[in-house]
Amino acid sequence: MAVSDDVRRSLIEFAGTDGAGRIVVISNGVDLPEPLDPTLLAAARARYGLTTKDPFVLAAGRLTEPKNFPGLLDAVLLLRRRGVRLRVMIAGEGPLRAFLERRVDELGIGDQILLPGVANDLPELMLGADLFVLPSLWEGLPLALLEAMACGLPVVATQIAGVADVVEDGVSGLLVPPGYAAALAQAMADLLADPTRRAAFGAAGLEIVRRNYSFERVDRELGALYARLLT
């Protein structure tokens, strides 16, 4: 079983075409959260020293090479030099934590970057953020991306396998080439400056998740797969 068409193609290349007919695609599913009271959203921000006026960009995932969070830090530096206000949280843990902390200090952006580790209140933060950013170099089908879209968050992400299957460029988010901090920075700046476009992208992303990535759909497809296997 593969979580996306691109993962299926990779598995076929690895296993050979003889196994192609036995590899089916059933994508990940996520909950569709209820909106939170504005007071709770403000409280979630306040726990990290964020006000409701701070343009708040959220990223989440393991602190590992494929996620390319150093590229996000480079984009923040470019935006800082252009005078773009924003605070960025990278929620997650992993082996690159020490490197990212050093890099934040080297770039002089410590007042803009939050590295809280694993955030137990991530759903609240997603509901209260202005923008979700996924700068990955490669992925399967990232759950954090689906969860952010389920919260109505507009997305800036890299145009890579798995991600491009979910995010429709210019409709539910903006896709940029992987590894290009300048393109990432420009897309972030464009959306932060345009709340109407952010709202439209967020609504479109939520509809994509509701239609294609709900737990109900996953349950139906898994049930059908198990039924075929048992006959």
N, C-alpha and C positions, 0 to 999 in steps of 0.2 A: 504494500500500500504506500502511496506517495501523497504528499500534502499539496503538490502543485504539478502542473504539466511539465514545468522545467525539471523538477525533481524526478518525475517519471522518466523523462528523456535521459537524465544522468544515470539512473538505475539501469535503464536498458543498455546504455553504452558500457556500463560496468559488467552487467550480467550477460549481455549478448541478446540478440533478437529472439532467441528461443523462449525467453521468459517474458516477452513483451505482452502476451495475452493474459498473463497472470498478474500484471501490475496495474492496479486501478488507482484512480485519483479520488481521494476524499480529503478535502481541505480542512484546516483547523476551524473550530467554532469558538465563539465567545459570547458572554452574557451581554445583554442590552441593558445598561444601567438606567435607573430612574434619575431624573434631574434632582440636584441637591438644592436645598435652601441656600440663598446667597450668603446668609450668615455662616453656614458651615463651609462654604467655599472660601470665604474670607479668612476663616479660622485655619483652614488647611494651608493657605498661603502664609499666614502670620507665623505658623510654627517654624517656618524657614526664613523668617525675616523679610518676607515679601509683602508689599502693600497691594491693594487692588488697582493701584495706578501703575505698577511695574509691568511693562510688557514682558510676559512670562513665556519662555520657550522651554519645552520639556523634551528630553530624550531619555530612553530607558533601554537597558539591556546589559548583558555581561560585559565587563570591561576587558575585552579581548580584541585582538587585531582585526578580525573581520568586521567588527562594528565601527571601526574608524573614528572613534571619538577624538583622537588628535586632530583629524581634519575639521571637526566641528569647532574645536578650540581655535584653529587657524582662521576659520570663518568669523568667529566672534571678534578676533583681533582686527580683521579687515573692517568689520562693522564699527568697531570702536573708533578706528581712525577716521571713519566717515561721520562720526557723531551720532550713530544710531543707538538709541537707548534700548536696552534689553537686559534681562536676567535669564540665565540658562541653567537649568538643573539637568544633570546626568545621573539618573537614578539606577543603581545597580552596583554589583561587586565583581571583582575579578582580578586576575594577575597583573593588569596594567594600572592598578590604582596608584601605586607609588610614582610610576612614570607620568601619569596624568597630573598628579599633584605638582610634580616638579615642573611640568610643562606650563601649567597655569601660572606658577611663580615666574618662570622665565619670560612669559609673554606679558606679564604685568596686568592680568585680567582677573585677579583674585576677587575683586569686588563685584564681578559679574557672573562668576561660575559657582555653582553649588554641586558638591559631590557627597550626597548624604548617605551613600551606601544603599542597601536594600530599603526601599520606602514602603512601609506597611500600609500607608495611606495613598498609594499610587492611584487607585480609582478616583479618589477625591481630587488629587492633583490634576489628573487628566480632565476631569470635568471643569476645573478652574483655570486651566492653562489657556493661552491664546493660540499656541501653535505647537505641533509635534514635529520633531525633526528626526529622521533616520538616515545617517550618513554612511551606511554600511557599504563595504566593498563586495560582499556576497552574502546571500541569505537562502533559506528555504522558503518558508512562509512565516514571517515573524509575528508572533502572537501580540507583541507590544503594539505593532502597527494596527492590527485588527481591533485591539482594545481601545486605542486612541480614536480610531474612526467610529467605533461604537459609542464613544462619548461625544461625538459631533465635533471632534477636533480637526481643523484643516491640517494638511500634511505637506511637508517638504521632505522629499526622499530621493534616493539615488535610483537611476533607471537601470535596475539589475533584475535578473531572473527572480521570480517570486513576488517581488515588490510591484513590478510593472503589470503583473497579472491582476493586482488588486486596485492600485491607484491609477485612475484615468487622468493623464496629464491635462491640466487646464480645466478639469471638471471637478474632481474631488481633491486635488492637490497639485503640486508642481514637482516634476521629476527633473533631476539634473544629472550630468555624467558623474560616475563614481570617481572619487579622488581629486576633484577640482574644488578647492575651498572657495575660490572666487565665485563660481557659479552657485554654490550652496549659499554663500553670503548674500548674493543678489536676490535669490529666490526668497530667502528669509526676510530681507528688507522690503521686498515688494509686497509680501503678504502682511507684514506688521503694519505697513502704511495704509492698508486697505481693509478696514473692518467689514465692509459690505461683501467683498470677495471672500474673506475668511468665512463669513457666515454661510455663503453659498456653497463653498467647498465642504464645509463641515456637514451641512445638510445632505449634500450629495454622497459623501462618504458614509454617513449613517445609513442612508438608503441602500448602498452597496452591501454593507454588512448585514443589514436586516434581510436583504433578499438572498444573499449567497453564503453568509458565514455565521448564521445563527446556530445554536446548539440543536434546535429542532431539526434543521436540515441535516446536520451531521448524524443525528440519531436515525433519521429516516434512511440515509444512505448506508450507514453501518448495518442497520437492520436488514436492508435488502441484500447487502453483501453476505452477511452471515446466513441468511436464508438460502442463497444460491450455493454456498459452501456445504450446507447440510443436506442438500437434495442430491 
